[in-house]
Amino acid sequence: MSFIETIPGHVRDAVLASFEADGAEQREYAGDDREFAVWLYVIDRSCRRRIGVSIFDLADFCWRDHFDDGATPKKALSARPRCGTVSSEHHHAYSYGMIRI
């Protein structure tokens, strides 16, 4: 099962519509891999909401490795080394239901 298929239907539709409108940065980073780009988009939206910056503004992290290993966005965020600007709330508050589109 793909990452996108794990998102509940009504939320998936909203995430994909938002991604199509606002996901240019994630599409560019992911190349031709739409599934990876959407996965990044979900993480980036959560990060922007929680700490006010994009994942691309933080220190380098191997997002692709975590995606390829089947990590959920929540698991990938939890695995990311903490830095001074990232609160523990950010790492533990993620859930699909909290995505504000």
N, C-alpha and C positions, 0 to 999 in steps of 0.2 A: 504494500500500500504506500502510495506517495504521501509526502507531507501535506499537500493540498487536500487530499482525500480525507485526512484525519480531522480537518476543521468542519464543525457542524455546518450544514447546508446554508442556512440563512446568513451565518457569519462569513462563510467562505465567499458567498456572492458579494457581500459588502467589502471584504478584504480585496478580492480580485478587482472590483470596480475602482476602489481607491488606488490600488497598485497601478492599474492602467492609466489613471489620471496623474499620479504623483510619483511613480516608481522609476523615473529615468536614471537616477544615480545608482540604484541597485541593479537595474538592467545593464548599465554600462559596466559595473564591477563584475557581474556574473556572466558577461558575454552572451552567448546564445542559450544559456540554461535558464529558462523561465522559472522552473521549480525552485532553483537555488535563489533566483532574484526575488521571488515572492517570500521565501523563507527569510532572506535578509531584510526585506521590507517589514515583515512582522517584528523582527528584532529591533530594527531601527526606529519604528514607530514607538515601541515600548521604551526604548532608551531615551528618545526625545521627550516623551511624556514624563518619564521619571526624573531625569537629571538635566534635561534641556539641551542636550547636544546629540549629534548623530554618532552612530558607531564609527563612522569614518573620521570623526574628530578625536577619537580615543587612540591610545597606543595600539600598535599593530597586534592583530590576533588572527589565528588560523581558522577563520570562519568556515572555509571550504572543508577542512579536515573534519570539523564537527558535523557539518551537513552530510558529508560522505559516510560518516560513522553512524548516521541515523539519529543524531541528537535532535531533540525538540528545541525550539527557540528558547524555552525556559532553561533547559539543561545547558545549552550553549552559553547563555548569559551567566548562569551559575558557575560555569567552568572558567569564565573569563577572569583573569587576575584582577583583584580589586585595586583601585587607585584612589587617590585622595578625593576625587569628585564623584565616585560611585558609592551610593549608600547601600546598606544591606537591604533596605526596603525595595530598592530597584531589583535586586537579585531574587527576592522571594515573593514579590507581588504579582508577577506575570501570570496571566491566564488568558485564554482566548476570550472569555467573557468580558475582560477588561479592555479589549481593543476598542478604542473610540474612533470610529470612522466618520 
